Amino acid sequence: MLNSMTTAMHKIANQSAEQTIAGAVAMHGKARRLLTTARHALTVLGVFAIMALVLMFFKPDLADRLQALSPFTPAIAASSDDDMQFAELNDDAASPAPTDDKVTVITRSVAPDTDIQQKRVTQWIAKRYRVANDATNMLVSAAYTTAREINLDPLLILAVMAIESRFNPFAESPVGAQGLMQVMSKVHYDKFEQTGGPRSALNPVVNIKVGAMILKEYVKSGGSIEAGLKRYVGAGDMQSDDGYGSKVLGEYDRLKAVAAGKHVSAFAPMQGRAAPRVETLPKPIDQKSVANDKNAPEPKSAMGDADSPTTI
């Protein structure tokens, strides 16, 4: 009796152990299949992501459209005029004064839709150079304020900032150029006297103001934007500026298009402005030479005249 009960208990224990093992094996198989499926799905998604990145790289307009359709794209809120003030950094801002600048090409009249243009430019720069919207708004506002004070195109100032520092207020070159406009504070230390000395070169508002003043001075003395940019980059006495002026003018053209409401991709390559094509004029015809050619006797043939006898 005792042996039969022991045998029955052993059978029950073996059956429960076998069931537990079978269940564990089944669960392990399901987990492996699920993991394999997830791995394959991630691989497919990764391939599609790479294809999308390649497509957006070669077609920047497509990236703009996709971002516009995305519900996660943060909208840039319209800022009031009070939010754009820099009273704490620009206490000494003066009202625009009349100027006798002869280089009128660099000046811009303040149009009623300047605020709309400024918002377009702010949004485009923030997207192109991956700068926070609030920070971009402050920099663009400072450029427009300075431009009104010294009668200079704010888009030209922003174009120089883009090429010089890519809107990094703490950028510094190996030769000592500092800030957004890459101003050489050791060379132009006199222009920092009213702003706290050369140490204030990394103050964004001060850097923009001093850099814009230097730029306008160079453009005025050079007689053109191209000559001013060449001197600004330190190539005034050189034959070439290594394409610096072309890069600035190319970005300047893009900013003007953006301000005018035209669609310019934020991922557009940093192409410089194409040099104007110089066509040579045809050489004028000299009437005297034509008359002389008509009166000149015709040259004899190397074989002689046809009517003259041929001697053998």
VOKE-607160 format. One record per residue: x, y, z of N, C-alpha, C, O in turn. Coordinates in steps of 0.2 Angstrom, whole numbers, plus 2048, in hexadecimal, padded with zeros to 3 digits. Each point is the difference from the previous one (the first is absolute). Example, Ala and Ser with C-alpha at 12.3 -4.5 7.8 and 13.67 -1.06 7.14 Angstrom:
8427E48277FC8068008048068008057FF803
7F98067F98048068017FC805803803806801
REM end
This chain:
8047FA8007FC8068008048068007FF8057FC
8067FB8088058068018048017F98018057FE
8017F58008048017F97FC8027FB8028047FC
7F77FA8037FC8037FB7FF8088018008037FB
7FF7FF80B7FF8078018068047FE8008057FD
8067F88058068037FE8018017F98038057FD
7FC7F57FF8008007F97FC8057FD8028047FB
7F87FD8077FB8057FE8028078018008047FB
8037FD80B8038078018068017FB8008067FE
8047F68018068017FC7FD8017F88038047FD
7F87F98017FD8017FA7FD8077FF8018037FB
7FC7FF80A7FD8078008058058008008057FD
8057FA8078068058008048007FA8018057FD
8007F58008038007F97FC8047FB8028037FC
7F77FB8047FC8047FB8008078018008047FB
7FF7FF80B8008078018078037FE8008057FD
8067F78048068037FE8018007F98028057FD
7FB7F67FF8008007F97FC8057FD8028047FB
7F87FE8087FC8057FE8038078018008047FC
8037FD80A8048068018058017FB8018067FD
8037F58028068017FB7FD8017F98038047FC
7F87F88027FD8027F97FD8078008018037FB
7FC7FF80A7FD8078008068057FF8008057FD
8067FA8078058048008038007F98028067FD
7FF7F48008038007F97FB8047FB8038037FB
7F67FC8067FC8037FB8008088018018037FB
8007FF80B8018078018068037FE8008057FD
8057F78038078027FE8008017F88028047FD
7FA7F78007FF8007F97FD8067FD8018037FB
7F97FF8097FC8057FE8048078018008047FC
8047FC8098048068018058017FB8028067FE
8027F48008048017FB7FD8027F98038047FC
7F77F98027FD8027FA7FE8088018018037FB
7FD7FF80A7FE8078018068057FF8008057FD
8067F88068068048008028017F98038057FD
7FD7F57FF8028007F97FC8047FC8028047FC
7F77FC8057FC8057FC8018078028008047FB
8017FE80B8028078028078027FD8008057FD
8047F68028078027FD7FF8017F98038057FD
7F97F78007FF8017F87FD8077FF8018037FB
7FA7FE8097FC8067FF8048068018008057FD
8057FB8088058068018048007FB8028067FE
8007F57FF8058007FA7FD8037FA8038047FD
7F67FA8027FD8047FA7FF8078028018047FB
7FD7FE80B7FF8078018078047FF8008057FE
8057F88048078038008028017F88028057FF
7FC7F67FD8018017F97FC8067FD8038047FC
7F77FC8067FB8057FE8038078028008057FC
8027FB80A8038078038068027FC8018067FF
8037F58008068027FC7FE8037F98038057FD
7F97F78007FD8027F97FD8078008018047FC
7FB7FD80A7FD8078008058068018008057FD
8067F98078058058018048027FA8018057FE
8007F57FE8048017FA7FB8057FB8038047FD
7F77FA8037FB8047FB8008078028008047FC
7FF7FD80B8008078028068047FF8008067FF
8067F68018068047FF8018027F98028067FF
7FB7F67FC8018027F97FA8047FE8008047FB
7FA7FC8097FA8047FF7FE8048067FC7FE803
8088087FE7FE8038077F98038007FD800805
8008017F57F98038007FB7FA8037FB802804
8077F87FB7FC7FB8038008008087FB7FE803
80B8037FF8018018087FB8058027FD7FF806
8038077F77FC8058027F87FE8007FD802805
8017FB7F67F97FE8007FF7FB8057FA800803
80A7FB7FE7FF7FB8067FF8038077FC7FF804
8098067FD8008038067FA8058017FD800806
8008037F57FA8048007FA7FB8027FC803803
8047F77FA7FB7FB8018007FD8077FB7FE803
80B8028018017FD8067FC804805800806801
7FC7F68047FC8038058058028067FE804804
8087FA7FC8058028058048067FF804802804
7FB8017F68048067FE7FE8058057FA8037FF
80A8008057FE8068047FF8067FC8048027FB
7F78018067FE8077FC804805804800801806
8038047F68038068037FB8058017FD8037FC
8027FE80B7FB8058028028077FE806802800
7F58027FE8018077FF8028038067FC800805
80A8047FB8028048067FE8077FF8008037FB
7FE80080B7FE8078008068047FF8067FE801
7F98087FE806805800803801806806801800
7F77FE8068038008068057FB802805801803
7F97F97FA8057FA8018068017FC8057FC801
7FB8087FA8068017FC8058058028058027FD
7F98028098048058028067FD8048007FB803
8068097FC8067FE8048028068048058037FF
7F78008058018068048067FE805804805801
7FD7F58028057FF8048078007FD805801803
7FB7FD7F68068007FD8018067FB8068017FE
7F58038018018057FA7FD8068037FC8047FD
8067FE8097FD8068038028077FD7FD805800
8097FA7FC8038067FD7FE8007F98038047FC
7F77F98027FE8007F97FE8067FE7FC803803
8068007F77FE8067FE7FB8007FA8007FB7FD
7FC80A8027FC8007FA8038017FA806803800
7F77FB7FA8048007FA8018077FE7FC804800
80B7FD7FE8028077FE8018007F98027FB7FD
7FD80B7FF8018007F98077FF7FE805802804
7FC7FB7F78077FF7FE8018027F97FC8017FC
80B8018028028027F98037FB7FD8048017FB
7FB7F88078037FB7FD7FE7FF7F87FB8017FE
80B7FF7FE7FF8007F97FE7F97FD7FE8007FB
8047FB8097FF7F97FE7F97FE8027FE7FD805
7FD8067F77F97FF8017FD7F97FF7FB7FE802
80A7FE7FB7FE7F97FF7FF7FC8067FC7FB800
8078078068007FC8067FA8028047FF7FD805
7FE8097FA7FB8028047F97FD7FE7FF7FE7FA
7FC80280B7FA7FD7FF7FB805803801802806
7F97FF7F77FB8048037FC7FC8057FF7FA7FE
7FF8098077FC7FC8057F97FF7FE7FC805800
8027F67FD7F97FF7FD7FB7FE8068027FE805
7F78037FA7FB7FE8058007F98017FE7FE806
8057FD7F67FF7F98018077FE8028027FA7FF
80280A8048077FE8037FF7FA8058047FC800
7F78058047FF7FB8067FE7F97FD8037FB802
7F98057F87FF7F97FD8067FE7FD8027FA801
80280A7FC8067FD7FD8057FE8058037FB7FF
7FD8088078057FE8057FE7FA8038047FB802
7F58037FE7FE7FA8038027FA7FB8027FB802
7FD8077F88027FB7FA8077FE8018027FA800
80380B8018077FF8008027FC8068047FC800
7F88068068027FD8067FE7F88008047FC802
7F78037FB7FE7F98008047FC7FB8027FA802
8008097F98057FC7FB8077FF8038037FB7FF
7FF80A8048078008038007FB8068057FC800
7F68048047FF7FB8058007F97FD8037FB803
7FA8047F88007F97FD8067FE7FC8027FA801
80180B7FC8067FE7FC8067FF8048047FC7FF
7FD8088068068008057FF7FC806804800804
7F67FD7FD7FE7FC8068028048068037FE805
7FA8087FC8008058067FA8008037FB8007FC
80480080A7FA8018047FC8067FD8038057FF
7F67FA8017FC8067FD8018068048018067FD
7FF7FA80A8018068048068037FF8018067FF
8057F68008068037FF8018037F9803806800
7FA7F77FB8008037FA7FC8067FF8028057FD
7F97FB8077FC8068008038068038008067FD
8047F98088048058038068037FC8018067FF
8027F57FD8068027FC7FD8047FA8038057FE
7F87F97FF7FD8037FA7FD8078028018057FC
7FC7FC80A7FE8068028058058018008067FF
8067F78048068058018038027FA8028067FF
7FE7F67FC8028027F97FC8057FD8038057FD
7F67FA8037FC8057FE8008078038008057FD
8017FB80A8018068048068037FE8008067FF
8067F78008068037FE8008037F98028057FF
7FB7F77FD7FF8027F97FC8077FF8028047FC
7F97FD8097FC8067FF8058068037FF8057FE
8057F98078048058038068037FB801806800
8027F57FC8058027FC7FE8017F98058017FB
7F57FD8037FE8017F98037FA7FC8048027FB
7FC7F88078037FB7FC7FA7FA7FF7FC800805
8057FC7F67FB7FB7FF8017FB8058057FD801
7F68018038007FB8068027F97FD8037FC803
7FA8037F78027F97FC8077FF7FF8027FB800
80180B7FE8077FF7FF8047FE8068057FD800
7F98078068037FE8067FF7F98028057FC802
7F58017FD7FE7F98028047FB7FB8027FB802
7FF8077F88047FC7FB8078008028037FA800
80080B8038078008028007FB8078057FD800
7F78048047FF7FC8068007F97FE8037FB803
7F98037F87FF7F97FE8077FD7FE8017FA802
80280A7FA8077FD7FD8058008058047FC800
7FC8098048068018057FF7FB8068057FD802
7F58028018007FC8067FA7FB8007FF7FD805
7FD8037F67FA7FC8007FC8018067FD7FC803
80380B7FF7FB8028058027FD8077FC7FF805
80B8007FC8037FE8068038068048058027FE
7F88018078028068038077FF804803805801
7FF7F58008067FF8038067FD7FC8057FD802
7FA8047F78057FD7FC806804800800806801
8067F77FE8068048018057FC7FB8017FA800
80280A7FC8057FD7FB807800803801803805
8037F97F78077FF803804807800805801804
7F98047F88038068007FD805804803806801
7F87F88037FD8058057FA8037FE7FD804804
8007FB7F67F98037FF7FB7FC8048007FA801
7FB80B8027FC7FD8057F88027FE7FF8057FC
7FD7F78067F98018007FC7FF7FA8037FD7FB
7F78058047FC7FF7FB8038037F98007FD7FB
8038098068038037FA8077FF7FF8038037FC
8007F98098077FF7FF8048068008048017FC
7FB8038098048078018067FF8038017FC805
8048077F88078008038008058068028067FE
7FD7F88087FF805805807804801800805803
8067F77FC8068038018028057FB804805801
7F97FB7F98018057FB7FB8058018028067FF
7F87F98027FB8058007FE8028087FA801801
80B7FF8037FE8018077FD8078017FD800805
8058057F77FD8068017F88008007FD805802
8017F77FA7F87FF7FF7FD7FD8057FA800801
8097FD8047FD7FD8068018058067FE7FE806
8048087F98028048067F9802804800800806
7FB8017F67F98028037FC7FA8027FB800803
8087FA7FC7FC7FA8028037FB8057FF7FA801
8078098028037FC8068077FD7FD8027FC804
8008067F78077FE7FE7FF7F97FC7FB7FE7FE
80B8007FF8007FA7FC7FD7FA8047FE7FB7FC
80280580A7FC7FA8037F97FF7FE7FD7FB801
80080A7FD7F98007FE7FF7FD7F97FB8017FD
80A7FD8008007FE7F97FB7FA7FF7FE7FF7FB
8027FD80B7FB7FA7FF7F98018027FC7FC801
80380B8017F98028017FC8007F98038047FC
7F87F88037FD8007F97FE8067FD8028027FA
7FB80380A7FE8067FE8058057FE8018037FB
8047FD80A8068047FE8047FE7FA8028047FC
7FF7F58048047FD7FA7FC8027F98048017FC
7F67FE8047FC8027FA8018077FE8018027FB
7FE80280A8018087FF8078027FE8008037FB
8057FA8088078027FE8017FD7F98038037FC
7FB7F78038027FD7FA7FC8037FA8038017FB
7F78018067FC8047FB8038067FE8018037FB
80280180B8038067FF8068007FB8028047FC
8027F68068067FF7FC7FF7FF7F98038027FB
7F77F98047FE7FE7F97FE8067FC8028017FA
7FA8048097FE8067FC8068047FF8008037FA
8047FE80A8068047FF8047FD7FA8028047FC
7FF7F68048047FD7FA7FC8007FA8038027FB
7F67FD8057FD8017FA8008077FD8008017FA
7FF80480B8008077FE8078027FD8008037FB
8057FB8088078027FD8027FC7FA8038027FC
7FA7F88038027FC7FA7FB8017FA8027FF7FB
7F88048077FC8027FA7FB7FB7FE7FC8017FC
8047F98077FC7FB7FE8007FA806804800804
7F67FC7FB8007FB8058057FB7FF8037FE805
7FF8007F58057FB7FF8078038038047FC803
7FE80A7FC8068038028008008088057FF803
7F58038008008008078017F98038037FF805
7FA7FC7F88007F98038077FE7FF8037FC804
8018057F78067FE7FF8058038058057FD802
7FA8098008048038057FE7FE8078047FF804
7F57FF7FD7FE7FE8068037F98028027FF806
7FF7FD7F58037F98018088018018037FB801
80080B7FE8078018008047FF7FA8067FE800
7F68027FA8037FF7FA8008067FB8008007FA
80080680A8008067FC8068017FB7FF8037FB
8077FB8078068017FC8017FA7FC8068007FD
7F67FB8038017FA7FC7FC8007FA7FC8047FF
8067F77FC7FD8007FA7F97FD8007FC8017FD
8047FA8087F97FC8017FF7FF807804800805
7F57FF7FD7FE7FF8077FE7F98017FD7FE805
8057FD7F67FF7F98017F87FF8007FE7FB803
7FF8097F97F87FE8007FC8038067FA7FE800
8098058047FC8038067FB8047FE7FA7FF802
8078067FA7FB8057FE7FA7FC7FC7FA802801
8087F97FB7FB7FD7FC7FB7FC8057FA8007FF
8097FD8067FC7FC8057FB8058047FA7FE801
8098078017FC8058047FA8037FB7FA800802
8088027F87FB8027FC7FB7FB7FE7FA8017FF
8087F88007FB7FB7FF7FB7FF8067FA7FF7FE
8088018087FC8008057FB8068017FB800802
8088067FC7FD8068007FA8007FB7FA802801
8077FB7F97FB7FF7FB7FA7FC8037FA8017FF
8087F98047FB7FC8037FC8038057FA7FF801
8098058047FC8038057FC8057FD7FA801802
8088037F97FB8057FC7FA7FC7FD7FA802801
8077F87FD7FB7FC7FD7FB7FE8057FA8007FF
8097FE8077FB7FE8067FC8068027FA7FF801
80A8068007FC8068027FA8027FC7FB803802
8067FC7F77FB8027FB7FB7FB8007FB8017FC
8057F98087FB7FB8008017FB7FB7FB7FC7FF
80A8037FE8027FB7FB8027FA804802800805
7FC7FA7F88027FA8038077FE7FF8027FF7FA
80280180B8077FE8008027FB8057FE800806
8047FA7F78017FA8058058028058058037FF
7FA7FB8078058018068057FC7FF806801803
7FA7F97F98057FC7FF8048017F98047FC7FE
7FB80A8008038027F9808800801802802806
8027FC7F68078008018038078007FC8057FE
8097FC8058038068018048037FA806800800
7F68017FB8038027FA8018078007FC804802
80A7FE7FB8018077FF7FD8047FA7FD7FC7FC
80380A8047FD8047FB8047FF7F9806801801
7F77FD7FA8047FF7FA8028077FD7FD805800
8097FA7FE8048067FD7FC8027FA7FE7FC7FC
80180B8037FD8027FA8047FE7FA806801800
7F67FD7FA8047FE7FA8028077FC7FC8047FF
80A7FC8008038067FC8007FE7F98047FB7FE
7F98087FD8007FF7F98048067FD7FF805801
8057F87FB8058057FC7FC8037FA7FC7FC7FC
80480A8037FD8047FA8047FE7FA806800800
7F67FF7FA8047FF7FA8048067FE7FE806801
8077F97FC8058067FE7FD8047FA7FE7FD7FB
8018098067FD8047FB8048007F98067FF800
7F78017FB8037FF7F98038077FE7FC805800
80A7FB7FE8038067FD7FE8017F98027FC7FC
7FB80A8037FD8017F98068017FB8007FE7FA
8058068098068017FB8047FA7FE8027FF7FA
7FF7FC80B8037FA7FE7FC7FC7FB8037FD7FB
7F68048057FC7FC7FB8018037FA8007FD7FB
80080A8048018047FA8077FE7FD8007FF7FA
80580180A8067FE7FE8017F97FD8037FE7FB
7F97FD8088007F97FE7FC8007F98027FC7FC
7F98088037FD8007F98048037FB8007FD7FA
8048088078048037FB8077FC7FF8038027FB
7FF7FA8098067FC7FF7FF7FC7FA7FB7FD7FF
80B8027FD8007FB7FA7FF7F98038037FE805
7FA7FE7F67FF7F98028067FC7FF8048027FB
7FE7FA80A8067FC7FF8007FB7FA7FB7FD7FF
80B8037FE8007FB7FA8017F98038027FF805
7FB7FD7F68007F98028077FD8008048027FC
7FE7F98078067FD8008027FD7FA8057FE7FE
7F58007FE8017FD7F98018057FB8007FE7FA
7FF8088078008057FB7F98027FD7FC7FC802
8048087FA7FA8027FC7FE7FB7FB8047FC7FD
7F58038037FE7FB7FB8018017F98017FC7FC
80080B8028018027F98078007FE8028007FA
80280080B8088017FE8027F97FE7FE7FB802
8078057F98027FA7FD8057FD805803803804
7FD7F67FC8047FC8048067FE7FD8007FD7FA
8068058088067FE7FD8027F98037FF7FF806
8047FD7F68037FA8028078008008037FB802
REM end
